[in-house]
């Protein structure tokens, strides 16, 4: 799949309906996805498969994902967006 098409599909998946989640996923997609490593791009895509309630909890730091790789990536996303972790 062409990179632009892949990003367009991810942008559609970023439409979540919870403001806090939308701000993080759309902000990271718009500001950091293009320059991210292939591994981080894949992690981001897999993160969009998670439930909105879980993303909300993780992005607001009320809980942490059980997978340390995902937790570290979320920490990095939040730092990239200017939120101290």
N, C-alpha and C positions, 0 to 999 in steps of 0.2 A: 504494500500500500504506500502511496506517495506520502511524504512527510506532511504536506499541507492538509491532505485529506485526513490523515491520522489525527492531527491536531484539531481539525474541525469536528471530528467525531468526539474527541475528548471534551471539547468545549460544550458540546451538547450534553454530555454526561455530567458536566459540572453544574448544570442547572438543577439545584437540589431543593430549594424552597426554604431552607433555614439560613437566615442572614449570616450567622457566624460561620457556617460551613461554606456558603457561597463566597464570602469574602476571602477565605483562605484558598480554596481550590481555584477560583478564578484569578485571584491575585498571583498565585504561583504559576499557573498556566500562562498568563499574559506576560509576567515579568521574568520568569526563570526557566521555563520549560525548554525553550529553544537552545539555551546554552548548557543545559544539564547533560550529564552523561547518559548513555543508553540505559544503564542500570537504573539511574534515578528516574528516567522517563518511564521505564517499565514499572518501577515501584509506584509512581504516581498513577499510572493506568490501573494497577491492581487496587490501589487505595480507593479509586472511584467505584469499585465493586462492593465496598463495605456499606453497611447500613448508615443512614443519616444520623441516627441517634448515637451510634458509636463514634462517628466522625466528630459530632458535636462535643461529646465527652472528651475525646482526645485533644481536639483543637482548643478547648477551653481549659485543658489541663485538670479536669476533674477525675480522669482515670488515664491509664496507659494501656496501649495494646500489649497483648501477651507476647507477640513477636518482637524481639529486641531490634531487629533490622527495621521494622516498620516504625517502632518508637523513635529510633534515632533519626530516621528520615523525617518524621513529623516534627521533631525538634528542629531539624535543619530548615524545614519549610517555614516554621514560625520565625526562626531567626532571619531567614531571607526576607521575610515580610516585615521585619523591624520589631518583632515582639521578643523581648528577652525571655529566655527559657532557663 
